[in-house]
Amino acid sequence: METNILTIIVFIVYALVMLAIGIYSYKKSTSMNDYFIGGRSLGPWTTAISAQASDMSGWLLMGLPGAILVSGLTESWIAIGLFIGTYLNWKLVAARLRKMSYAAGDAITIPEYLQKRFFTESPVVRLVCAAIIFVFFLLYTASAFSAGAKLFTFVFNINEYALSLTIGALIIISYTFLGGFFAVCWTDMIQGILMFAALIIVPFVAICQIPNMSAVEFPTVDVNGFIVEYYTSFIQNQDGSFAWQTILSGLAWGLGYFGMPHILIRFMAIKSSDMIKKSRVIAVVWVAVTLIAAVLVGIIGYMYLNYPNEANAELLAKFNALGDSEKIFMFLSSTLLPALFAGVILSAILAAIMSTADSQLLVTASAVTNDMFKLFKKNASDKAYCQRNNQ
């Protein structure tokens, strides 16, 4: 599928802006505290939006709409679980962690905080936590890079997966390691706003292109003579049975919030614990709107592609030729919007991917530098730590 040259230009400009933010932030990071936690100077808006944008990643614009498109509304229990987890994390953890991390010797990473919080001189807790972060975030970041490769393949019509993967990784790594926490948070806030706007615009435009929604037929299943419309049900599997496993596993997604270092570090970096309440409201609203919109992208995308006329039948054939349900948001954007706006919307997918990958890279770097290297090189200067990090 060909992409308009104007779309590509917008996409490139966006990537260059992110790199420029990294270069600008490089000058502001003069110490380890600045580089890894921004000197605890984040405002409520930056804290809230950067935290949630770094959490949702490309999954919000690709994975969730794709899952809804294929399986129907039962997949939305994931969104419900994430919303509950988001609220409880901000309500129960955020203010406490901000106060205690500062009181515990001004800890700048989660492993360092745990060591100081429990008054132990042994490096075992800190090293184990750092090792866990290092191993699992490498895998998590790899999935974000994979999503980026899919996006670059779609936008630039690159058939070579390795090349697409390399381009996306170089962009993200460059501004993250140049600017540190300042660059990550400011780019994540911009990216969060872009994701928010894109997720509202695309399903709205798509639904305006459906003349008669009642004309669309959703998949059904015959269960003992009863026709069950499982696709539009929140509680039924494709065989018509009660989807208790899907419901429980979807809700369980919310449990992960309480241990995500790239979110917890934002709580530690906010200027004051008094700002947490305002940040919580901003974060919860952002999450609620974007999750609902992502679900709508999947459902409305199905309706748009399956509308019973010849033009939409051709579009459905083109989409099926892509061979990947996760590209529904990309497909709708490039099909329904003018080239300029399509470029901006596709940039939102890059934003979602970058906002998670950069945060995970920074947390991984802090685990290696502050919680491993520093324990063995206790007398090294901040400059030495930063040099080690940039290696």
N, C-alpha and C positions, 0 to 999 in steps of 0.2 A: 504494500500500500504506500503510495507516494505522499510525501509531506511537502507542503508549500514552503518555498524558500523564506518567506516572511516569518513563518512559524519557527524555522530553524534559527533565523537571526535573533528573534526574541529570546529563544532558548539559550543561545550563546551569550547574549548580553546579560541575562540573569546569572549565569554561571560566573561571568567576569565580575559582576557586582559582589557576589559572595566572596570571591578571591580578594577584592579590594577591601572589604571589611576585615578580612584576616590580616592584610598588610597594615591597615590603620590600627588595629588592636595590638599588633606586635609592639608598637611604641609605648603602649599603656601598661604592658606587663613587665614590671621591674623586679618582681620577687616571686618566690614559689607560691605565696599566698595569693598574689594577683593572678598568676598563671593558672592555678588549679581551682580557685574559689572566688576570683574576682574581688578580693579584698572585702568580702561580705558587704557589697555595696549595691546589690540589685534592688530595683524598685518592684512594686507589687505586680505591675503589668508584665514586665520582662520576666519575672519569676514564674508567673502563672502560665503565660502562653508558651514560653520556651520549655517549661517542664512538660506540658502536655503535648507539644509538637514533637519533642524528643522521644516521647513515649509511643506515639501512634505510628510513626514511620510510614513506609509505602504500603503497609498492610491496610491502612485506613482507606486509601484511594484505589488499591488494587485487590488485596486479599479479601476484605469483607464484601465489597460489591460483587466480586467474582463468586464468592461462596453463596451469597443470596441469589445471584443469577442462576446458579446451577441447582441449588437445593431448596430455595424458598425461605420463608420467614422463620423457620425453626433455627436457622443460623443466627438470627438476631439476638438470641440469648447470650451470645458472646458480648455483644454491645451492652446488654443490660448488666452483665457481670462486670464489665470494665467501668461502667458508670458508677456502680455501687462501690467498687474498689477505689476509684478516684476520689469520691467524696469522703470515704472513711479514712483514706490515707492523709488527706488534707486536714480532716477534723481531728484525728487521733494522734498523728505523728508529727506533722509539720512544726507546730509551735514548740513542742517539747524538744525536738531534735535541734532546732535553731538555738534554743537556750542552752541545752546541755552540751552541744558540740563546742560552743564558745567557752562555757565554764570548764570543760574538760581540756584545758590547756590550749584552747584555740585550734582544735583538730581540724584539718583541712581535707581529710578523706574518711570514708566510713571505716576502713580497717584501723586507722590511727585513733579514731573516736572510740571504737570498741575497746582497744587496748587501754586507753586513758580512762574511759568510763568505768572500767572494772578494776582500776588501780593495780595493774599488773606490769611488772618489768619484763616478763617473759615475752619474747617476740613471736611465740607460737601462734597466738590468736591472730595477730596482725598478718603474719606470713600466710597462714591458711586462708584468711579472707581475701588477701591480695591474689593468691594463687587461683582461688575460685573465680574471682572477677576476671582475671587474665584468661583463663581457659574458656569459660562460658561466653564471655563477651567477644572473644575472637570468632566463635561460631555464630553468635547473634549478628555481629557486624558483617560477617560473610554473607548472611541472608540479605542484608540491606544492600550490599554491593551487587548481589545477584539481581535484586529488583531494579537497581540502577542500570544494569546491563540490558534488561528487558526494555527499559525506557529508551535508552540510547539506540537500541536495535530498531525500535518502532519509529523514532523521530528521524534518525539519519539513514534509515534503510541499510544498516550495516549487517551483513550476514555473518560476520566473524564475531562470535560471542566473546572471545578472549579480548579482542580489541575494545569492544563496548565496555567490558568489565574494567579494563585498565583506565579508560578515559574517566569514567565515573569515580573510580578510586583515587586517581591523581587529584581531581578537583577537591574532593572532600578532605583528603589527607593534607593538602597544601594549606588551606586556610585554617584548619584545626591546629596544626602544629606551629603555624606562624603566630596566630593570635591567642591561642589558649582559650580560657573560660570566657573572656569578654567576647571574642569572635564567635564562639559557639552559641552563647546566649542571645547576642544581638541578631545573628543570622537565623537562629531558631525562632525568635519572635517574628521577624519578617516572614519567615516561611510559614509560621503558624497562622498569621493573618491571611496569607495567600491561600493556604489550604482551606481555611474557613470560607473565603469568598468563592473558591472554585467549587466546593461541595454544595453550595447553595445554588450557584448559577447553572451548573450542568443538568441536574434533574429538573429544574424549573424550565429550562429551554426544551428539554426532551419531552416533558409532559405537554407543553404547548404545541408540539408537533403530532400529538395523538388526537385525531378528530373526535373519536368516540371510544372512550376507555372500556365501555361495556361490550364492545365488539371483540375484545381480546379474550381468547380462551386460555385458561391456565391448566396445567397438567392435573389430572385426577387419577384415582385408583379405585377399582371395584373391590369392596370388602364385603363379602357375603351378600352380594346383591345391592349394597349401598354404595353410591358414588361419593367418594371422599375427596374434597379439594385440598389435598395436603399442602400444596405449594403456597397457599395463602393462609395456612394455619400456623400458629405459634407452637402447637403442642403435638403435632402428628408427623410421624416418619413417612417416607415415600410408600411404605406398604400399608399405611393407615393406622399403624399401632401408635401407642402413646410414647412420645419421644423423651422419656425420663432421663436417659443417658445423655442426650444432646443438651437438655436443660441443665442438668447438674454440671456437666463439663464446661458448658458456656459460662455459667455463673462462677465456676472455679477460676476463670481467667482473672477475676478481680483480686484474687489472693496475691498475685504476683507483685502488685503495686508496693506492698510493704517491704520488699527487699530489692527494689530496683535502684542501684547506686546513682544512675544518671538523673533520676528524679529526686532522690533524697538529697543529693548534693545541692540542688536548687533551694531546698528548705534551709540548708546550712548557710547559703550565700545571700539570703535576703537581708536587707539593711537592718531590719528590726522585727522581732517576733510580733509586734503590734500590727504589722502590715499583713500578717498571715490571713486574717479574716477576709480582707479585701481580695487578696490573691485567690483565696478559696472560691469566692463567688465567681470571679472571672474564669477560673479554671473549670469549674463545674458547668457553667453556661457554655463555654467553648466545647467541652467534651459532649454535652448533651446534644447540641446543635449538629456537630460534625458527625456523630455516630448515627443520628436519625437520618441525616442527609446521605451518608454512605449506604445505609440500608435502602433508601429510596432510589439511589443510583442503580442498585441491582434489580429492584422490582420494576421501576420505570424503564430501565434498559431492556428488560425482558418484554415489556408491553410494546415498546417502540419497535424492537426488532421483529416481533411476532404479530404486528398489526396486519390484518388480512388485506393487503393490496400488493400489486406487482412490484412497486418501488421498494417497499420494505422487505419483500422476499429477496430481492437482489442484495440489499444491505445485510440481511441475515446470512446469505451465502458468503459475502465478503468477510463478515465477522468470523464465521465458522472456519474460514480458510486460515485465519490467524492461529487457530488451534490452541487458544489460551483464554479461558473465561476471565482471568484477572486483567485482561486488556480492555474490558468493557468501558471503563472510565476514559481511557485514551481514545477508544474508538468513537464514543459519543462526542467527545470534545472536538476531535478532528473532523467529524462528519457534520456536526450541527453548527459550529461556530465559524465566523470569519477567521482567516489565517492569523491575523494579529492577536485576536483573543484566544485562539486555539493555542498559540505559542505561550501565552501567559498561563493558561490553564494547565498545559503540559508541564510548564515550569513548576506548577504546584506539586506535581508528582515527584519531580526532582527534589523539591523543597521537603516533602515528606520523608524521602529516603535520606537526604543529607542531614535533616534535623535529628534523626536517630543515630546514624552512623557517626557523626561528628562527636556527639555526646558520649557514645560508647568508646570511641577511640581515646577521648580525653580521660575518661575514667580509667581505662586500661593503662594509659600512660602514667597516670597518677599512682596507680597501684604498683607499677614497676619502679617508678622513680622515688616516690615518697615512702612506700611501704616495703620495698625490697632493697633497692640500692642504698637508700638512706640509712637503713639499719646496719649495713656493713661498712658504710663510709660516713660515720657520724660527724666527722669534722670537715666534711666537704662543704663548699660554699653553695649558695643558691645558683650561682653561675654554673658551677659544675653539674648540679642537678639538671638544670635546663639543657646543658649541652648533652648530657646523658639521654634526656628525654627526646631531643631532636635527632638523636642517632637512631 
